[in-house]
Amino acid sequence: MSGGARVAGGGGADAGRDILQLMTGLFPICRSITGDGLRETLSILKRDIPLEIREVPSGTRVFDWTVPKEWNIRDAYVLDPRGKKVIDFRRSNLHVVSYSIPVRKTMPLAELKGHLHSLPDHPDWIPYRTSYYREDWGFCLRHTDLLALEGGDYEVVIDASLAEGSLTYGELVLEGRTKDEILISAHACHPSLANDNLSGVGLATLLAGELAKAPRAFSYRFLFIPGTIGAITWLARNEKTAQRIKSGLVLAGLGDPGHLTYKNSRRGDAPIDRAAAHVLGQVSPPGRIVGFSPYGYDERQYCSPGFNLPVGRISRTPFGEYPEYHTSADDLEFISAASLGDSFEKILRILDVLEQDGTFLNLNPKGEPQLGKRGLYSKAGTEEMALLWVLNLSDGGHSLLDIAERSGLRFDSIKKAAGKLAEAGLLAEKAAGGTGR
């Protein structure tokens, strides 16, 4: 039989709890696109999976980009005219605009307000803001707290550094039977934001551990990278390696209560696109399939025209479609072990389709073979229909996924039927290789 060992084995509920536990430990860390918070996060992941941690020096040219200076922050706060700490980085790392330059000065409230960010529509939430590629500084706070600020002079301190250093990312390769690869990518640069994208980081970690347990047809490459610049850096350093990627998933926003959404790769009909559409079309309620666009997470880098890799993105509610996105409301209370576990189980099913697909030949193609005398006849309609569909379309030109799509039956039912027919001598594999190749 084609493909590797089955990778979809249930256990979603347990996995969800394990992912949530990992995320709980990672949540307080102040991550950014460079710096010690990102390194600390990757070091914790390395306790569970054999991650290789890479460092790329600041100033390195990566296509049209340059690896930025490294940013680290130790403390930040704002004192009001009475000396009361009205903004405190140590209470929430979202209070500081990520990549803020060092500041230590006193200024009137009118001047300070030019550096303050809040959400009038959600006055009790702290927004998340960045200034990665421009030297600036700022604070984020609840709008209710902004309205309560009194006139006078405020002491502003951002104890941070922006200096030559490096960009850090984590990489793990699980070797399979072939050199053909499936890419799993998660951005690990956000601070205390649970769904976006600590859920992707946690799920990718558990996924790597699960896939390592059994032989695989494909090799799997896991990347834990800072968003945008991390993917561009990896591609610039691995142009030849990238050619081995036959399917890929960007994991993001996988713990919220919404239903699953898959964003197609630029190709639109790549094996990963078809596998995701099939699996999400078979669940209840069905998942949503959206077309490719050159905006979003790192799929837009992998799908850039110079690479055009078959990489899609899987999420629950897509970014920007839930109000908690990029705010302090995206906390550990916003996500659930149940949603994380469901995402984990569905992703394993998608990968299982890629692993298990193959093309077969009906060895008794003239007329319908008698199933009863071979012990294959069953009054269970779905099982019998799966057998008949596999026999009819196994002409060497249809893969098992082709048959599942055309019949409307689940891939695992089609795969099971093919196995029974092969054992009965009615079916033979035409060639090794699954839909991910």
Secondary structure, DSSP 4 states (H G I P E B T S, - for coil): --S-S------HHHHHHHHHHHHHHHTTS---SSSHHHHHHHHHHTTTS-PEEEEEETT-EETTEEPPPEEEEEEEEEE-TTS-EEEETTT-GGGB-BTPPPEEEEEEHHHHGGGEE--TTSTTS-B--B-TTS----EE--HHHHHTPPSSEEEEEEEEEEES-EEEEEEEEE--SSS-EEEEEEE---SS-IIIIIHHHHHHHHHHHHHTTS--SSEEEEEEE-TTHHHHHHHHH-HHHHTTEEEEEEE---SSSSPPEEEPPSSSSSHHHHHHHHHHHHSSSPPEEE---S-SSTHHHHTSTTT---EEEEESSPTTSSTTTTBTTSSTTTS-HHHHHHHHHHHHHHHHHHHH--EEEESS-SS---SGGGT---S-HHHHHHHHHHHHH-EEEEEHHHHHHHH---HHHHHHHHHHHHHTTSEEEEES--TT-
